Amino acid sequence: MKIFWRIIGVGLLLWAAWDIYFGYTFLYDVIYKEVEPTLYWVTVAAWIILGLSCFYTKDE
């Protein structure tokens, strides 16, 4: 099960990288960096934190 969470973590980090490169992200709607920069960066930070947290799960 640990490999599953690592795959999810890599996916979330790739998603965050995509968002940073293109300047928009998805939450409940498309959020553009130029229009709502605070909400954009909070959302991207959440994807990064969630992605990193997937690498620190406990073994069962």
TORNUMI-620022 format. One record per atom (N, C-alpha, C): x, y, z; residue number from 0; atom name; residue in three letters. Coordinates in steps of 0.1 Angstrom, whole numbers, padded with zeros to 4 digits. Layout:
! TORNUMI-620022
PT      px      py      pz   num   atome   residu
PT       X       Y       Z   NUM      CA      ALA
...
//
This chain:
! TORNUMI-620022
PT      px      py      pz   num   atome   residu
PT    0008   -0012    0000     0       N      MET
PT    0000    0000    0000     0      CA      MET
PT    0009    0013    0000     0       C      MET
PT    0021    0011    0005     1       N      LYS
PT    0030    0023    0005     1      CA      LYS
PT    0033    0028   -0009     1       C      LYS
PT    0035    0019   -0018     2       N      ILE
PT    0037    0024   -0032     2      CA      ILE
PT    0026    0032   -0038     2       C      ILE
PT    0014    0028   -0034     3       N      PHE
PT    0002    0035   -0039     3      CA      PHE
PT    0003    0050   -0035     3       C      PHE
PT    0006    0053   -0022     4       N      TRP
PT    0007    0067   -0017     4      CA      TRP
PT    0018    0074   -0024     4       C      TRP
PT    0029    0067   -0027     5       N      ARG
PT    0040    0074   -0034     5      CA      ARG
PT    0036    0078   -0048     5       C      ARG
PT    0028    0069   -0054     6       N      ILE
PT    0023    0073   -0068     6      CA      ILE
PT    0014    0085   -0067     6       C      ILE
PT    0005    0085   -0057     7       N      ILE
PT   -0004    0097   -0055     7      CA      ILE
PT    0005    0109   -0052     7       C      ILE
PT    0015    0108   -0044     8       N      GLY
PT    0024    0119   -0041     8      CA      GLY
PT    0031    0125   -0053     8       C      GLY
PT    0036    0116   -0061     9       N      VAL
PT    0043    0121   -0073     9      CA      VAL
PT    0032    0127   -0082     9       C      VAL
PT    0020    0122   -0083    10       N      GLY
PT    0010    0128   -0091    10      CA      GLY
PT    0006    0142   -0087    10       C      GLY
PT    0005    0144   -0074    11       N      LEU
PT    0002    0157   -0068    11      CA      LEU
PT    0013    0167   -0070    11       C      LEU
PT    0026    0162   -0069    12       N      LEU
PT    0037    0171   -0071    12      CA      LEU
PT    0038    0175   -0086    12       C      LEU
PT    0035    0166   -0095    13       N      LEU
PT    0035    0169   -0109    13      CA      LEU
PT    0024    0179   -0112    13       C      LEU
PT    0012    0177   -0106    14       N      TRP
PT    0001    0186   -0108    14      CA      TRP
PT    0005    0200   -0103    14       C      TRP
PT    0012    0201   -0092    15       N      ALA
PT    0016    0215   -0087    15      CA      ALA
PT    0027    0221   -0097    15       C      ALA
PT    0036    0212   -0102    16       N      ALA
PT    0046    0218   -0111    16      CA      ALA
PT    0039    0223   -0124    16       C      ALA
PT    0029    0215   -0129    17       N      TRP
PT    0021    0219   -0141    17      CA      TRP
PT    0014    0233   -0138    17       C      TRP
PT    0008    0234   -0126    18       N      ASP
PT    0001    0247   -0122    18      CA      ASP
PT    0011    0258   -0122    18       C      ASP
PT    0023    0256   -0116    19       N      ILE
PT    0033    0267   -0116    19      CA      ILE
PT    0037    0271   -0130    19       C      ILE
PT    0040    0261   -0138    20       N      TYR
PT    0045    0264   -0152    20      CA      TYR
PT    0035    0271   -0160    20       C      TYR
PT    0022    0267   -0159    21       N      PHE
PT    0012    0274   -0168    21      CA      PHE
PT    0004    0285   -0161    21       C      PHE
PT    0005    0287   -0148    22       N      GLY
PT   -0001    0299   -0142    22      CA      GLY
PT   -0015    0298   -0139    22       C      GLY
PT   -0021    0286   -0138    23       N      TYR
PT   -0035    0284   -0134    23      CA      TYR
PT   -0036    0271   -0127    23       C      TYR
PT   -0046    0270   -0119    24       N      THR
PT   -0049    0257   -0112    24      CA      THR
PT   -0064    0255   -0111    24       C      THR
PT   -0068    0243   -0107    25       N      PHE
PT   -0082    0239   -0105    25      CA      PHE
PT   -0085    0237   -0091    25       C      PHE
PT   -0095    0243   -0086    26       N      LEU
PT   -0100    0240   -0072    26      CA      LEU
PT   -0115    0237   -0074    26       C      LEU
PT   -0123    0247   -0073    27       N      TYR
PT   -0137    0246   -0076    27      CA      TYR
PT   -0140    0252   -0090    27       C      TYR
PT   -0131    0259   -0095    28       N      ASP
PT   -0131    0266   -0108    28      CA      ASP
PT   -0117    0268   -0112    28       C      ASP
PT   -0114    0273   -0124    29       N      VAL
PT   -0101    0276   -0128    29      CA      VAL
PT   -0096    0289   -0121    29       C      VAL
PT   -0085    0288   -0115    30       N      ILE
PT   -0079    0300   -0107    30      CA      ILE
PT   -0066    0304   -0114    30       C      ILE
PT   -0066    0316   -0119    31       N      TYR
PT   -0055    0322   -0126    31      CA      TYR
PT   -0046    0330   -0117    31       C      TYR
PT   -0033    0328   -0118    32       N      LYS
PT   -0023    0335   -0110    32      CA      LYS
PT   -0025    0350   -0111    32       C      LYS
PT   -0027    0355   -0123    33       N      GLU
PT   -0028    0370   -0125    33      CA      GLU
PT   -0041    0376   -0119    33       C      GLU
PT   -0052    0368   -0118    34       N      VAL
PT   -0064    0373   -0113    34      CA      VAL
PT   -0066    0372   -0098    34       C      VAL
PT   -0063    0360   -0093    35       N      GLU
PT   -0064    0358   -0078    35      CA      GLU
PT   -0051    0352   -0073    35       C      GLU
PT   -0040    0360   -0071    36       N      PRO
PT   -0027    0354   -0068    36      CA      PRO
PT   -0027    0347   -0054    36       C      PRO
PT   -0034    0352   -0044    37       N      THR
PT   -0034    0346   -0031    37      CA      THR
PT   -0040    0333   -0031    37       C      THR
PT   -0052    0332   -0037    38       N      LEU
PT   -0059    0319   -0037    38      CA      LEU
PT   -0051    0309   -0046    38       C      LEU
PT   -0045    0314   -0056    39       N      TYR
PT   -0037    0305   -0065    39      CA      TYR
PT   -0025    0299   -0057    39       C      TYR
PT   -0018    0307   -0050    40       N      TRP
PT   -0006    0302   -0043    40      CA      TRP
PT   -0010    0293   -0031    40       C      TRP
PT   -0021    0297   -0024    41       N      VAL
PT   -0026    0288   -0013    41      CA      VAL
PT   -0030    0274   -0019    41       C      VAL
PT   -0036    0274   -0030    42       N      THR
PT   -0040    0261   -0036    42      CA      THR
PT   -0028    0253   -0041    42       C      THR
PT   -0019    0260   -0047    43       N      VAL
PT   -0006    0253   -0052    43      CA      VAL
PT    0001    0248   -0040    43       C      VAL
PT    0002    0256   -0029    44       N      ALA
PT    0009    0251   -0017    44      CA      ALA
PT    0002    0239   -0011    44       C      ALA
PT   -0011    0239   -0011    45       N      ALA
PT   -0018    0227   -0006    45      CA      ALA
PT   -0015    0215   -0014    45       C      ALA
PT   -0014    0216   -0028    46       N      TRP
PT   -0011    0204   -0036    46      CA      TRP
PT    0003    0199   -0032    46       C      TRP
PT    0012    0209   -0030    47       N      ILE
PT    0026    0205   -0027    47      CA      ILE
PT    0027    0198   -0013    47       C      ILE
PT    0020    0204   -0003    48       N      ILE
PT    0020    0198    0010    48      CA      ILE
PT    0013    0184    0010    48       C      ILE
PT    0002    0183    0003    49       N      LEU
PT   -0004    0170    0002    49      CA      LEU
PT    0005    0160   -0005    49       C      LEU
PT    0011    0164   -0016    50       N      GLY
PT    0020    0155   -0023    50      CA      GLY
PT    0032    0151   -0014    50       C      GLY
PT    0038    0160   -0007    51       N      LEU
PT    0049    0156    0002    51      CA      LEU
PT    0045    0147    0013    51       C      LEU
PT    0033    0149    0018    52       N      SER
PT    0028    0141    0030    52      CA      SER
PT    0026    0127    0026    52       C      SER
PT    0024    0124    0013    53       N      CYS
PT    0022    0110    0009    53      CA      CYS
PT    0035    0102    0010    53       C      CYS
PT    0046    0108    0011    54       N      PHE
PT    0059    0101    0013    54      CA      PHE
PT    0062    0098    0027    54       C      PHE
PT    0054    0103    0037    55       N      TYR
PT    0056    0101    0051    55      CA      TYR
PT    0045    0093    0057    55       C      TYR
PT    0040    0083    0051    56       N      THR
PT    0030    0075    0057    56      CA      THR
PT    0036    0063    0064    56       C      THR
PT    0029    0058    0074    57       N      LYS
PT    0034    0047    0082    57      CA      LYS
PT    0032    0034    0075    57       C      LYS
PT    0041    0025    0078    58       N      ASP
PT    0040    0011    0073    58      CA      ASP
PT    0030    0004    0082    58       C      ASP
PT    0022   -0004    0076    59       N      GLU
PT    0012   -0012    0084    59      CA      GLU
PT    0017   -0026    0086    59       C      GLU
//
